[in-house]
Amino acid sequence: MTPASRAACAALLLALLLGPGTAAGAYKPRVRKELRTLTDEEYRAFVVGLSVMLSLSTESGRRLFGPKFISYQECIVKHSVATNDPRGDQGHNGPPFMTFHRAFLLEMEQSLLAVAPALKALPYWDITLDNPGGKYYGTPKAIFGNKYLGGSDGDARVDYGVTTGVFAWRQVGKFIPAQWPQYKKWYNGSSAGFMRGPTSQNTNPLVTRFPTKNLANALKHANDPNNTNALLKDLPDVVAKGEFLVNQGGKYVMRYPAAEYQRCLDPMKYRTWMEWSMCIDITVVMPAPKSVDKNKYIGPQAGTTAMLHAGKHMTTGSLAAAPSKAIGDMFDVSTSPNEVLLFPIHHANLDRSAMMWQAAASKADPAMPFKYWGYPASKADWSTASSGTLLNDVLCSNAPFKSLFSSPPANPAGYTHRELLFHTRPGASPYTYDSML
């Protein structure tokens, strides 16, 4: 064990012995709330904060709002650097999915609060409330309405660009390499010069949502021998058969009931970090080691589709009708934060699931925090993990996080996955969720 690892373990032991907040007074984290429960002032602050982050560079924003500011464009670039890392994805498809996105959201939240402190905390979106039959489904508070995201499908008049919702008519930025000298080694925009994925064929200047029916139609042919769409190839039945989609009058919506969300919180069914990750994300299941029984997560008896994460990327972005190979912006994982409102609230809900599962797992087994919830420490623990994504590795070292917490990282290069899990453990994290109070 390295000196840094020993120090982190010692600090964790001390914190657990003292109890949360004992050394520095009562523990008072900021509370992340469901989007529809924000006050009007809080929601305005959220939209204003995002708008300012979109309009300013990191440098100019820091002169105005302090060192925690980061431009939204830089957030998009950092996400794409992680996705396109030559060592393998540093933020998806394996152990780092939630540690990376937890750090990503924390950095964004700190910037939002520097601009608009009235927000108080980053909100999340409880997807089950918009499930067919859910509390907000078909009501004025539905997420795909003018107050929030706008229509689930884009506007056919402008090649399915988004023209409704609070960020109607928002244009995708152009990638200017001179603006990002620290990142251009790993990411250089799309071939059309947009801030989209390197292989993107989407040339629409607007944020794009192709019709959900296109996705449903494409899935019917996903496993055909002649299918050439790499995004929809060799898919498990739960995806290829569209079992996560519901046809609502010709439009398709994602089905994800509350029972499925709750199932993934059970530490008796999902005992480790990786088992929880596979419960919520099929893109973690698919590249899992051969030793993993994937039927536990996507088989007929699984009780879950594992589509909580990827399903919303697929259904919101969708894809253009054949023969075009363009995909919508939420489906373009590399730069999916282009969906400015949806991306943070959707991923905050995934983090909420992780934190609730961590709390339940720690209650069931008090030693869990000492084991970092089973996060893989070596390839022996998870053979398909990308280099750079194991417990003691610096988190996304090509676009690292260095100022998330009051204590700096042990390695000046940035916080490790271990440190991120330590600083955000339930009961000591700088934030919590309303569902955990």
N, C-alpha and C positions, 0 to 999 in steps of 0.2 A: 504494500500500500504506500502511495506517495505521501510526502508531508502534507500536501494540500488535502488529500483524501482523509488523512488522520485528523487534520484540523476540523474538517467539515463534520466528521463523525463525532468528534468531541463536542463541537458546538451544538449538534443535534441532541446529543445525550443531555447536555446541560439544559437546553431549552425544554426538553421533555420532562426533566426532573423538576424544573422550576414551574412549569405550566405556562401557557401562552400569556404573554404580556406582563408577567410578574416583575421582570427586571426593569421595565420601563413604564410601569403604570398599567391601567386597564387596557385590554386589547380592544381597539376600536377600528376595525377595518372599514374601508368604504364598501358600500353595499351595491352590487350590481342588480338591477331590477329588470323585469320583463318590459319590453319596449312600450306596450300599450298601457302600462301603469305609471309611466313618466308623467309628471305635470306638464302643462303647456310650456312653462318656462324651461323645464329640463329638456324637453324635446327640441325647442328652439335652440337651446345651447348646443345640443348634439349636432344639429344641422349646421349651425354657424361654425362650430369647431371644425367639422369636416370640410366646410367650404373654405375656411381660412387655410387649412392644411393643403387643400387643393390649389390655392392661389399663390402661395408663397414658397420660395425655396427654403431649404433647411437653414441656410446661413442668414437670410433676411428674417426668417421667423424667429431665430434665436436672438437676434438683436432686439426684437420687439417683445418676445414672450419668455425668453430665458433658455437655459441649456437643455430643457426637456423637449423642446419643440423638434419635430421632424416633419418634413413635407410629406404629403400623401403620396406624391410621385416617388419619393425615395422609398416609402414603404412598399410600393409596387415593385420597384427594382430589387429591393432586398429579397422579396418573396421569390422573384424570378431567379436571382442568383442562387438561392437555396435549391430551387427546383432543378436547375440546369447544371449543378455542380458536377464536374467530371468524375468525381469519386462515387457518384450516385446521389440520388435525391436526399437532401439534408432536412427536408420538412414533410415528407410524405412516404407512404408505402412501407412503413416499418416503425421501429421504436420511436423515432423523433417526431412523429406526427403531432402529438399534443404538446410535447415540451417546446418544440419550435413555435407552434401557434400560440401557446401561452405566453412565451416571451414576446412574440410579434404583437399580440393584443395589448400586453402591458406597456410596450413602448408607444403604441398608438394611443392608449388611454392616458398616459402621462402627458402626451402632447395635447390631446383634447382638453384636459383639465388645465393645462397652462394657458390655453386660449380662452376656454369657456368654463371657469370653475363652477358655475351654476349647474352644470351637468351632474356633478358629484361623483359619478362612476359610469363606466361604459355599460350600456344596456345589452340585454340578450334577447333573442327571439325564441320563444317556446313554440317550436314547429307543430307540436301536437294540438295547439289551440286553433290552428288553421287546417287541421286534418278534416276531411269530410265528416261532418257531424260535430266538429269541435266547437268550442265556445265562441270563436270569432269567425268561423267559416260562414261566408255569405252575408256578413254584417258590415257596417261602415268601418269597423275596426280591423277588417281583414287586411293582412299584410300586403296583398297585391291590390291596393287601392290608391287613390290619388294622394292621400296623406302620407303614404309611406313609399312603397316600391313602384307604384304604377302597375300597368297591366302585366300579366305573366308572360304574354307574347308581345313582341315588339310591333311596331307600326309598319304594315306592309307597304305603305306609300314611300317609306324611306328605307327599304330593304331590311325591315324589322329592327330598326333602331328604336331605342326607348324614348318615347315622346310624352310620357305621362309620369306621374309621381313627383316626389320632392326634388329629384335630380333629373328631371325631364330634359332632353336635348343635350345631355352632357357629352362632350367629345373626348375620345380616347387621346391621350397625349402622344406627341411625336417623340421618338427616342433620339436624343442628341448626345452622341458619345462624349463630346467634350464636357458635358455637364456631369458625367459620371466616371471620371478617370479611375476611381478606386474600385469600380465594379465592371468596367467594360471588358475585362479579361474573360469574364464568365457569362456576360449577357450583353447583347447588342440590338435588342429589339427584333421586330419581325422583318421579313424581306421587303415589306412595303413601307418600312420606316416607322411603324407604330409601336407603342409600348404594349406589345402583345407577345405571345410566345414565339420562339424562333422559327417554328414550323407553321405558324398561323397563316391561313390564306384569306383571312377576313380583312377586307379593305374598306369596310364601312367606317367613316369617321366617328360615328355615334356608337355608344355602348349598345351592344346587340343582343337581342333575345329572339332566337328563331322559334317558330311554332312548336309547341310540345308534341303535336301530332307527327312532326317529322321524326322526332326521336322514337316514338312508338312504332312508326312504320319501319325505321331502320333496324330496330331491335328484332323485328320479325325475321330479318335476314342475317343477323349478326353471326350466326354459326354456320352459314352456308359455305360450302367449300370455295365458292368463287368470290366471297366477300373480300374486298381489298381495303376496307376501312380499318386501320390498325387500332383506332380507339374502340371499335365495337367488334372485336375479334376474340374468339375462344373465351366467351363469357360464361359464367355459371348460369344455371337455369333461372335462378331467382331474378337475374338481370335480363337475360335473353328473352325470357317469357313475359317480361314487363310486369312481374308480380307486385312491383312497388308502385304501379301506376293505376289510376282510376279514371275512366272515361266519363267526363262530365259535359254532355252535350257537344261532343266533338273536340273539346279541349281536354287535355290530360293533366291531372294533378297528382302530386306525390302522396302516397298513402303511408303514413307513419303514426300509428295510434299511440296513445299514452302508455298502454300496457307494454309496448315494445321498448319505449324509452325507459320505463321503470325496470324492465327485465335486466337491462345492462348494468344496473346499479347493484345487483345482487352479488356480494363477494363470495357466496357459496357456489354460484354458477361460474363466475368469472373471477379467478383467484389471483391473477397477476396483471401487471400493467399491459402485457401483450394480449392477454385474454380479453380484458376490457376493450383494448384498441380494436380487436377483431370483431367484437360485438357491435361496434358503432361504425366500422369502416371496412367495406369490402375490398378497398384497395390495399389494406393491410393483410387481409385474408389471402388474396390471390398469390402474392409472392412469398407467402410464409414457408418455412422449412418443410420438407417432406414429412417430417415426424409429426406435424400438426394435423389433427383430425379436423379437416375443414367442414365436415358435415355438422359439427357442433355449432357452426356459425351461419352456414348458408344451406344446410340440408333441409329436407322436408320436415324434420322434427325439431329444427333449431329454435323455433319460436321467435325468430328475428330475421330480418332480411339483411342486416348489416349495412343498410343503405342510408343511415342517418347523415353521414357526411357526404358521400359521393352523390347520393340521389339528388340532393338539391343543386349541386353543380350541374348535373346532367339535365335535369328538368328545366332549370331556369335558363341556362345557356342554349341548350338543344343544338341542332345543327341544320345547315341549309339543306334544301331538297337536292337529291342527286341530279346531275353529276357533280355539282359543286362539293368541295370538301371543306368549306368554311364552317367553323363552329362559333357559337355564341360566346360572349366574354366570360360568363361564369363557368362554362365548360372548358375554357382554356386555362387549365390549372395554373400554369406558370404565372399568369398575370390576372388571375381571377379577382384580386382586390379591385380591379376596374369597376366591379359592382360595388360602388362606394358605400351604400347603406347596408346592403344585404351581407356582404362579406364579413364585417366585424360582428354583426348581431348573430349570424348563423354560427360562426366559430366560437363566439362566447357561450352559446348554448351547448356546444360540444365540450368546452372547458368546464361548464357547470356540471355536466354529466361526469367528467373525470374527477372533479373535486368532490362531488357527492359520493362517487364510488370509492375514492381514496379514504374519505371519512368513515364509510361503512366498513371497508377492509381493515382499517386501523382499529376499529371497535371490535371486530371479530378476531383480529390477531394484533395485539399491541406491539408486536415486534415489526410490523409492516414498515413503519417509517424508517427503522434502522436498515431495512432491506431495500429501501427506495422503491417499495411496491413491486419489486421484482423486475425493475427496469434492467435490460440486458447490459452486463458489464463487459462481456467479451463475445466473440463469435461463437464460442462454445454454448452460450446462452441463446443466441439467435443467429444462426449461420448465414442468413440472407441479409443481415444488416449491412448497410453501406458503410464504408470507412468514414470515420468522423462522426458517427451517430451513436456511439456507445456511451455508457454512463459517465466516464471520466474525460470524454472528448469535449473540446470547446464547441459550444452550440453554434452551428452554421459559421464556421471560422472564417469563411470568405466574406461574410457580411454579419459580423458578430454583434452581440449585445453587451454593452459595457457599463450601463448606468441605470439598471432596473431597480436596484435596491439601495438602502442606505449604506451597506457595506460593499466595497468594490470587489470585483472578482479576484480570486486568489491568483489566477493567471492573467496578466495584463492584456492578453489576447482576447479575453472575454469570458463570460460565465459558461460553465460546463452544464451538461444535463443534470448532473448530480446537484450542483448548486441551485439550479432553477427549481428542482423538486424540493430541496431543503427550504428555500426561502418562500415557497408557495404552498407549503404543507398546510392542511386544514388546521385552523386554530392559530396560525401564526402568519398567514399570508397577508399582504397589504390590502387585500380585497376578499370579499366573500359574496355569496349569492343570497337573495331574499328567501329562496327555498331552503336554505340551510340555517336560518335563524330560529 
